[in-house]
Amino acid sequence: MKAFALTAAVLSTLPVFSNAATSPEKAQAVRNALTNVDKINVLEDGDFVFDFKDTSLKATSGAGGKLVSANVGNFAALVGNGLALTVGRMEPCGANSPHTHPRATEILLLLNGAISAGFLAENGSRFVFNNVTELSAMVFPAGSIHFQMNYGCEPVQFVAALSNEDPGTVQVAQRFFGLTADVVGAALGGLGVQDVENLGSLIPDNMIAGTKECYQRSAAAKPSTGTPTPPSQDTMPTAPPSSSKVIDVIVGKDLKFTYTPEDIQANAGDTVRFHFASKNHTVTQSSFDDPCTPLAKSGAFDSDFRPFSTNATDAQLTFDVVVKDDKPIWFFCRQKTPDSDKNHCQAKDMNGAINASKNGDKTLAKFKERARGTASSTTSTQAPPSSTYAPEPTYSSPAGKVVDVIVGKDMKLTYTPDDITASVGDTVRFHFASKNHTVTRSSFDDPCMPLNQYGAFDSDFRPFSATATEEQLTFDVVVQDEKPIWFYCRQKAPDAPKSHCQQDMNGVINVPKSADKSLAKFRERAEK
């Protein structure tokens, strides 16, 4: 009893705050606590949860996006725990302008899309630059000047963890122009005070909008407020010099399976710009040792599929690769041929290189020899890219009937019919009649996401063309049992917020008899 009384007495001396208490008050109380037990007892259960959706939180917001941060200034539970967290969104052509965290290393995880990011550390270190893709992370060392930029046509979201509960942020351009005008002018090569003041007035608050060139290439609308500023890497001292050039490469010229040219020589800082001119191809980075498999390395590029269309925007039909050094860059097309399990790299010799050696064992010719040799090799154990899935297993000739389904009949976003009944052994044959659609297997619980299991089919994109063969415009699904097979189109509409699946372009083979899992219920879930 004495021990209980003593514990109660000790606890009674610790301040316990209601939710109405301010975070600084709570943070100070946690700092004053003598032990870790005391630190925990000072706070209530809810104080250990941070709601990034709380509209009362102070956010960093500009034409290029928005940042919300959890640190000791607004989240007392972080005191003494040595970390902070930021959640961010970058609009198309938006950027997190060059900045530093004086007390923290940052690791940024990209949740969707792709961004360009780089950093400069102390004097003498080189400029580090990467294309960061979905569910990849990049580290920015403490004190380094770093940036992130979204050159794409869709918003991206990211989460950044920092190794200090009070990481601090220094916006480089904004803080630099906060110095006295004569010092800034001298640092910039002797500019006059008035010139410096004029320049300083152009520096926007973070998050910033990109260059007008980015908006011209992108399908995104230019922000109505704010003055676009140059991309972050243009301000970096070791960024590509003004003499860098753009090298144009045609993908699928004259309906052929080629990159023209395919053997490219480029200097550090040059941009290799791929123009998609026909069919539906990719530009995917690989390695000399494994030419027809995506390179499993953070920052390795992949254009994803770029179906050619006469009404596509320039941004949808171009893909840029910035050359960072003189090391060889190997690439290929990962589209699959409809009549085999080989991709264009293996079956059509559709691959190329930037800065390949002209002599020795690692020439483009040797690379192509290795690519042809992989055509009969066993399947790689590497996980496929996010937009490809395990192929449909091959079965012997079925004895059942063929059920025909029209994809995109009369230019509509439909499968006709969309509620299909088939017996075991029947073949459901999808005929692609317009636009550029897919037939992709999903599940009732997640109607608009590819089913992530072996054998889950995906036709990939099948752009309609009057010159396409029957094989290119048909896709067969063999019914193996009586279980329901849910499917959808994974195409995204460039001018609409919803995907084709969310616009009712989905269907089912052998819908369950249960009223809870009807096609109508499937569509209700898809529209959410």
N, C-alpha and C positions, 0 to 999 in steps of 0.2 A: 504493500500500500504506500509505503514511504517513497519507493522508486517511482510509482505512478504519479504521486503528488509532485515529486521533483521534476519529472518530465513535463507535467502539465504546467508547472511554474515556469520552466525554461521556455516552453512553447508560447506561453502567454506574453512573454517579453518580445516576441517577434511580431512585427507589424503584418497584419493580413489585410490585403486590399480588396475592395469590391471591384467589380468590373467597371465601375464609374471612375476609378482612379486612373490618372494619366500614366502612360507608359514610362515617361522619365522618372516619375515618382517610384514606380515599381522597379525600374532598372536600378535606381539608387539604393533601394532597400535590398535588392539582391546583392549589389556590390558590398553593402555593409554587413551582410550575413557572414558569420565566422566560418561555417562549415558548409559542405555541399548539402547536407541534410537541411540545414537552415535555409539555404537558397531555395530548395524545393518547397519547403513549408511556407515561405513568404508568399508564394503564388498560389492561385486557385487552378483547378483542373483546366478551365477554359483558357488560361493564360499561356498554355503550351501549344495552342493552335493558332495559326495565322491565316486569316482569310484574305487571299489576294484579290477577291472580288469586292471587297469592302470599298465602296465609292468614296468614303471619307478619307481614305489614305492619300497622302501626298504622292503624286506620280510625276514622272518625267515624260512630258508629252509634247510632240511637235508634228510637223507635216509628214515626217517619215515613220511615225509609230509611237509606241508607248512603253514605258518601263515602270514596274512596281517592285519595290525592294523591301525585303525583311532584314532589318539589322537592329543593333541595340537601341537605335533612336526610336523605334516603334514596336519592338518585340522584346520585352524584358527577359523572356525565357532564354534568349541567346547569350546573356551575360555569362562570361566565363567558359562558354562552349566553343569559341574559336571558329565560328563560321557565320556566313550570311547567305542569302538567296535572293536572286532577282528573276522575275518572270517578265518576258518581253514579247512584243509583237512588232514586226517590221512590215510596213506596207510595201507594195510593189515599187521598186526604185527607192525605197527608204533605206536609211543607214543609221547606225549607232556611231556617231562621229568619233574621230580619234580621241582617245582618253587614256588615263592611267588609273590604277588603283595602288596608291603608295604603300599600302600595308597588306595587300592580299594577292595571292595567285588565283586566277579564275579558270574554271573549266566550264565550257558552254556546251550544252546538249541541244541540238536542233531537233525539233519535234516534227517538222514537215518541210517539204520543199528543199531548196538549196540556197546557200549564201556564199559569198566570198568573204574571207576574213584573213587578217594578217597582223603581225606585230613587229615592232622594233624594240630591242632591249638597249642595254648600255652602249656607249660609243665603242665602235669597233665590231659590234655584232652585225650579222647580216639580216636582211629583211626576210621574214618568214611569211609565206603566203599560201593559202589553201582554198580549194573549193570544198565546202563542208556540206554534206548531203544528209538526208533524213535519217535520224537516229544515229548520227555520228557526233563525236564530241571533239573539241579542240581546246588546248591549254594555252593560257596567256600568262606568262610569268609575272610575278609581282613587280610593279614599277614599270613594266613595258608599255610603250604607246601602242594601242591596238584599236581595231575597228571591226565592224561587221557591216556588210552591205547586201541587200536583196536585189539582184538584177532581174528577178523573175517577174511574172505577170500575176502572181497570187501572193497574198499575205503569208508570212511565215511566223511561227512562234518558237520560242526557245526558253530554256531554263538555265541560269548561270549560278553555279555555286562558288563562293569565295571563302578563302581560308582565314578570314579574320571577321570577327563579329562587328567590327567598325572598319570596313575596308577603305572607305574614302574614295572619292572620284575627282579627278582633275580633267576637265574638258580642255584639250590642248589648245585649239584655236581660240576658243572663247577666253581662256585664262591668259594666253599670250598677249592678246590685244587689250587685256586689262592692265598691262604694264604701262609705264609712261610712254607717250608717243615718240619722244626722241630716242629712247632705248629701242623700241620696236623698229623705228625707222632705220637706225644704224644696223640692227641685226638683219634687216632685209636689204641691205646693200645701199643704205644712204637715202632712203625715201624721206620726203618731207613730212613734217608733222601733219599737214592737211591731208596728204595722201594716206597716211596711216589712219587718220580719223575716218576718212572715206571708206577705206577697206574694213575697218572695224565695224562700221555701221551695217555692213553686208553679212556679218557672221550671224547665222540664226541660232536659236536655242536647239538643243538636242530634244527629240530625235529629228534628224535632218532629211530633207528631200534630195534626191539625186540630180544628176545633170539633165539638161534638156535632151541630150542624145539618148539617154536611157529611156526617157518617156517616149521619144520618137520610135525606138525599137520595140517598146513594150506596148501591150494592149491596155495597160493601166492608164487611168485618167490622171492628168497632172493636177496636183493639189491646187485648190483655188486660192490658198493663202501660203505665204512663205516663198522665199526665193531659192530655187534649187542651187545647191553648191556642188563643186566638183567631187567625184568619187574620192573616198578617203585615201586610197592608195596613190592618187595623183599628188598628194601633198607630202608623201613620204620621201625622204632624201635618197633612198636606194630603190625607189620605184622605177618602172620602165622609163627610159629617157624619151624625150619628144621625138627622137629619130626612129623610134620603134614603128613597125609597119603592121598592116593587116594582110594576111595571106589567105586568099579565098580558095576553098575546096568545094567542088560540086559533088553531092551525094546522090547517086543514081542517075547520072547524066544519060540522056537518051534511053531511059528505061533499063539501063544496064546495071549490073551488080558491081558497081565500082565507086571508088573515091577518086576524083580527078582534080589535081594529081594525088597519087597515093604515097609517093616518096618525097617528103617535104623537108626542106632545110629552113630553119628559123633561128633567130638570135634570141637571147634572153630579153624579155620585154615585148617581143612580137606577139600578136594575136592570130591564131589560126582559126578562121571563121568558116564553119561548115554550113553549106546551103543545101537544104533538102529539096530535091528537084523532082522526085517521082516515088511512087509506091509508099512503103512504110518501113523505114530503116532506123538504125541507131548508130551513134558513135560512142563506143564503150572502151575504156582503157583496159588493157590486158598486160601480159608480160611476155618476154621472148620465150620463156620456158613453157608457157601455157597460153598460146595465142588466142584461143577461142573461148576463154573463160574470163569473166570479169575479175579485175585485180582486186583482191581482198585487202585493201589498204585504205585507211582514212584519207579522204581528199581525192581518191581516184575518181575520175569523171565518168559520167554516163548521161548521155543526152535524153535517155528514155526514147520511146517510140515517137517518131515525128511523121505522121501520115500526111502525104502531100495532098493539098486541096487548093483549088484556084481561089477560094475565098479566105484562105488562111492568112494571118498577118505575117509580116516579116519576122517578128519576134518568135512566132511559132515555127517558122521554117529555117531558123538560124541557130547555131550553137557555137559559142566561143570557147577556145582553149588558150589560156595565157601561158606562154613558155617562160619558165622560171630560170632554167639553166640549160646547159648544152647536153644533158643526158638524153638518151633516146626515149621516145614515148611511143609505145605500141598501141594500136587500137584496132577494133573490128566491129562488124555488125552482128548483133545477137538475135536478129529476126530468124525464125525457123521457117524452113521450106514446108509447104503444105503436104508434100508427098513423101516426107521422110522425117526422121528425128534429128537431122543435121541442121545446123544453123547456116546462115549465109557465109560466115567465115569458113566453115568446113567444106560446104558444098559448092559455093560460088566464088571462092577466092576473094571475098570482100573484106579486106583488111589493109592496113597501111602503117606508116611510121613517120614520126617527126624526128629528124636528126639521127637516122640510122647510119651505121658505119657503111662506108662504100667498099670496104675490104674486110677480110677476116671471116670469123665465124658468126657474126651477128649482123648480117646484111638483111635487107628487106626480102631478098630472094630466099635466104635461109629461113626467115620467119614464115614465109608462105609455105615452104616445104614442111615445116613443123605443123602448120595449120592443116594442111591436107592429111598429114599423118594422124591427126587426132580424130579424123572422121570415123574410124572404126574402133577407137579406144573406148574403155569403159567410162561410164559417166563419172564426172568429178563429184567428190563429196562436198564441195563447197556449196553453201546455201545460195540459191539463185537470187537475182536482184528482186526488189520488192514487187515489180510489175510482171514477173514471170513465175510460173508455178509448175509443179511436176506434171509431165505429159500424161495423157490418157493412155493406160496400158493397151498393148496390141492384142486383139483377140482373133481367133479364127473366124472365118466367114460365118456370119450369123444365119440362122435358118428362118428368122422371123421376117416381118414385113418392114417396109420403109415408110416412115411418117414424115411428110414434108412440112417445114415451117418456113415462112417468109420473114426475113429480118428487114424491117424498114419499108414495108409495103406502102406504096403511094407516098413516099418521102416522110412517113410518120414514124414516131418513136414507139414502134410496136413489134411484137412477135405475133404472127398470124398462122395458126392459133397460139394462144399463150397458156391455155389450160389443156394439157395433152395427156391422153391415156394411151399407154403402150404396154405390151407384154414383154416378158423376159425374152431376150434375143432379138427384139425389134431394134431398128436403127432410126433414131430421130435425126433427120437431115435438115440442117439449117441452110437456107439459101440467102445470101447477102444481096439485097436488091437496091440499096441506096446508101448514100453518105458513108460513114465510117464507124462501124459498130463492132461489138464483141458478143460472144456467148460465153459467160463465165459462171462457173458453179459457185454457189454461196450456201448459206444455211438459213433456216427459218428465223433463228435468233438474231442473225446479223445479215440482213438481205443484201446490202450493198457493199459487202466485203468479200474478197475471194476466199473460198474455203481452203484453209491451210492444212491439207492432208494429202498424202500420196495418192495419185490417181485423180485428183480433183481437176476437171477439165477447164481449159481456157483457150478459146479459139485464137486469142490475140486479135489485134485490130485488123479488120478486113475492109480496106477502102474500096468502094465500088468504082469500077472503071469499065468502059465499054470494051477495052482491049484486054481485060483480065480473063484468064482461063476459067473453066468451070471448077477446076480444083481450087483455085484461089478464092472462089466465091461460094464454096460449100464447106460445111463442117459437120461431121458425123458424131453422134453420141449413141453408143450401144447400151441398151438397157440391160443391166446385169441381175437385177432383182426387183422386187415390188416396192421397195422403199421410195419415198418421194425424192425427187431431184429438183432442187430450187436453182434458178439461174437468173442472170441479169446482164445488162450492158454496162461496162465500166467506163464508157466514154464520158468526158466532162464537156459541158456546153460552154464555149468561150464567152458567150454573151448572157449567161443565165447563172444565178447563184446555185442552182440545183444540178446534180448529175442526171444522166439519162435514167438511171435506176430510180432516183427520187421523183422522176416524172412518169412513173409507172411503166418503164421499159424493163419488165421482168416477167417471169413466168415459172411454170412448174410442170414436171412430168410426174404423173401418178400422185395427184394431191391426196392427202390423207382424208379419211372419211370423217374425222373429228372436226367439229365446227370451229374449234379453237385454232386450227391450223389450215384454214382455207386460203385460197389465193388472195381473197380480199383482205384477210388479216395480215398476210405476208406484205401486201402493198401498204397497209396502214403503218406497219413497222418501218418499211422502206422510206416513207415520206417524213419520218421524224428526223 
